[in-house]
Amino acid sequence: MEPQKMAMLGSGKVGRTLGAGLVKHGHHVMLGSRDPSSDCVKDWVAHTGPMASAGTYPEAVEWADWVFFCVPGTAVETVSALVGRGALAGKLVVDVTNAITTVDDDHMTLSWGIDDSAALHIQRTNPGARVVKAFNTTGVNSMIDPDVPCAPPMMPICGNDAEAKAEVAELLRDVGWEPCDLGPIHVAAMIEAMTLAWVQYGRVTGTWNHCYKFVHR
């Protein structure tokens, strides 16, 4: 894939780790943050190199061709409002979020429910955006170049724009994944539910480097 201008909305561990990994694969990355002058963000830029930069959420979106939502799923509405209505029109938007509510130690649920999702909310409130769900069904340290024996592992994606999904699929292959297109954007709730199983497996086994793989003849 040719180098792209990619914005990570969210300066937490997901945004910083995914952004740094994409820089290593030759892409230009701007970390979008509420406070781009914070020590954490400045350190990330300094350590990630000349292809990394930082700005506010609106600055990152305006600069980028690709926009990754890397905030908690429950913050999607707030971040969308900060970005501004219409700002995502024409952009390829990758929703990496998971909105999981922990009820107690043995019970988790989807904050948006099974009939809605963070990805669907982004698409619904930004009809001109080309939204694709991806990168959310694994741990943050495995998002880029996953080190697993069943390589390449499978990454489910969904979205309404076929061309956008094809571009995300190309990126996934570049960074070590086998993309699996599960259909239109309303399927995102099912993909987000896969993360519940991923987390529960980690809780039971105490391991956090597992990935999904569909095997067929």
C-alpha positions in Angstrom: 0.0 0.0 0.0 1.2 3.5 -0.8 1.8 5.7 2.2 -1.4 7.2 3.6 -2.1 10.1 6.0 -3.8 8.5 9.0 -5.3 10.2 12.1 -5.6 8.3 15.4 -8.5 9.8 17.4 -7.4 9.1 20.9 -4.0 9.3 22.5 -4.4 6.4 24.9 -2.6 3.1 24.5 -4.6 2.0 21.5 -4.0 5.2 19.5 -0.3 5.4 20.4 0.4 1.7 19.7 -1.6 1.4 16.5 -0.3 4.7 15.3 3.4 3.8 15.9 2.9 0.4 14.2 1.4 2.1 11.1 4.3 4.5 11.0 6.7 1.5 10.9 4.8 0.4 7.9 5.4 3.6 6.1 2.3 5.7 6.8 2.2 9.3 8.1 0.3 9.4 11.4 -1.2 12.3 13.4 -2.3 11.5 17.0 -5.5 13.4 17.7 -5.9 14.4 21.3 -7.8 16.7 23.6 -4.4 18.0 24.7 -1.8 17.5 22.0 0.7 19.5 24.1 0.6 16.9 26.9 3.9 15.2 27.9 2.5 11.8 26.9 1.7 13.0 23.4 4.9 14.9 22.9 6.9 11.9 24.1 5.1 9.7 21.6 5.9 12.0 18.7 9.5 12.3 19.7 10.0 8.5 20.0 7.9 7.6 16.9 9.9 9.7 14.5 9.5 12.3 11.7 6.4 10.7 10.2 4.5 11.2 13.4 2.8 14.3 14.6 0.0 15.4 16.9 -3.0 17.8 16.9 -6.4 18.3 18.2 -9.2 16.1 17.1 -10.5 18.6 14.4 -6.9 19.2 13.2 -6.2 15.5 12.9 -9.4 14.8 10.9 -8.8 17.8 8.6 -5.3 16.7 7.8 -5.9 12.9 7.3 -7.4 10.8 4.6 -7.9 7.9 7.0 -9.4 8.4 10.5 -9.2 5.7 13.2 -11.5 5.9 16.2 -9.3 4.7 19.0 -11.2 5.9 22.0 -13.4 3.9 24.3 -16.6 2.9 22.6 -18.7 4.9 25.1 -16.8 8.1 24.1 -17.6 7.9 20.4 -20.5 10.3 20.7 -18.4 12.9 22.5 -15.5 12.6 20.1 -17.8 12.9 17.1 -19.2 16.1 18.5 -15.7 17.5 19.0 -14.7 16.6 15.5 -17.7 18.5 14.1 -20.6 17.7 11.9 -19.6 17.0 8.3 -15.9 16.8 9.0 -15.7 13.1 8.3 -17.4 13.3 4.9 -15.4 11.5 2.3 -13.0 10.1 4.8 -12.2 6.5 5.3 -13.1 5.9 8.9 -11.9 2.8 10.8 -13.8 2.1 14.0 -11.4 0.3 16.4 -13.6 0.8 19.4 -15.2 -1.6 21.8 -18.0 -0.4 24.1 -18.1 -3.0 26.9 -19.8 -2.5 30.2 -18.6 -4.7 33.1 -21.5 -5.6 35.3 -19.4 -7.7 37.7 -16.3 -10.0 37.6 -18.2 -12.6 35.7 -20.6 -10.6 33.5 -19.9 -8.2 30.6 -22.3 -6.7 28.1 -22.3 -4.5 25.1 -22.9 -0.9 26.0 -24.7 -0.2 22.7 -26.7 -3.5 22.8 -26.8 -6.1 20.0 -28.9 -4.0 17.6 -26.6 -1.0 17.7 -22.9 -0.3 17.8 -20.3 2.4 18.0 -19.6 1.9 14.3 -23.2 2.2 13.4 -23.5 5.4 15.4 -20.5 6.9 13.6 -22.0 6.0 10.2 -25.5 7.2 11.2 -24.3 10.6 12.4 -21.7 10.9 9.5 -23.6 9.6 6.4 -20.8 10.9 4.1 -18.1 8.9 5.9 -16.8 5.6 4.6 -17.0 3.6 7.9 -15.3 0.2 8.3 -15.2 -1.8 11.6 -11.7 -3.4 12.1 -8.8 -4.0 14.4 -11.1 -4.4 17.5 -11.1 -8.2 18.1 -7.6 -8.6 19.4 -5.3 -7.1 22.0 -3.6 -3.8 21.4 -0.1 -5.4 21.2 -1.2 -7.7 18.4 -2.9 -5.2 16.2 0.2 -4.8 14.0 2.3 -7.8 12.9 0.6 -10.3 15.3 3.0 -13.0 16.4 0.9 -16.2 16.5 1.5 -19.7 15.2 -1.6 -19.7 12.9 -0.4 -16.8 10.8 -2.1 -15.0 9.3 -4.9 -14.7 11.9 -8.3 -13.5 10.9 -9.6 -10.0 11.3 -13.4 -9.5 10.8 -14.5 -6.3 9.1 -17.8 -4.8 8.0 -19.0 -1.7 6.3 -21.4 -0.4 3.6 -18.7 0.9 1.2 -17.1 -1.9 -0.8 -14.1 0.2 -1.9 -13.4 1.3 1.6 -13.5 -2.3 2.8 -11.1 -3.3 0.0 -8.6 -0.6 1.1 -8.8 -1.6 4.8 -8.4 -5.3 3.7 -5.2 -4.3 1.8 -3.9 -2.5 4.9 -4.7 -5.5 7.1 -2.8 -7.9 4.8 0.2 -5.5 4.9 0.3 -5.6 8.7 -0.1 -9.4 9.1 -3.9 -10.2 9.0 -6.3 -12.1 6.9 -9.3 -9.8 6.4 -12.7 -11.4 6.7 -15.6 -9.3 5.3 -18.7 -10.1 7.2 -21.0 -7.7 5.4 -22.7 -4.2 5.9 -22.1 -1.9 8.8 -25.0 -3.2 10.9 -23.0 -6.4 11.4 -20.6 -4.3 13.6 -22.6 -5.3 16.8 -21.8 -8.9 16.1 -18.1 -8.1 15.6 -18.1 -6.1 18.8 -19.7 -9.1 20.6 -16.7 -11.2 19.4 -14.6 -9.0 21.6 -16.6 -10.1 24.7 -15.6 -13.7 23.9 -12.0 -12.6 23.3 -11.9 -10.9 26.7 -13.6 -13.8 28.5 -11.1 -16.2 27.1 -8.3 -14.0 28.4 -9.9 -13.9 31.8 -10.2 -17.7 32.0 -6.8 -18.6 30.6 -4.8 -15.6 31.8 -3.3 -15.1 28.3 -3.9 -12.0 26.2 -2.1 -12.7 22.9 -4.9 -14.8 21.3 -6.5 -14.1 17.9 -9.4 -15.5 15.9 -9.0 -17.9 13.0 -11.8 -19.4 10.8 -10.7 -22.7 9.3 -12.5 -24.3 6.4 -11.9 -26.6 3.5 
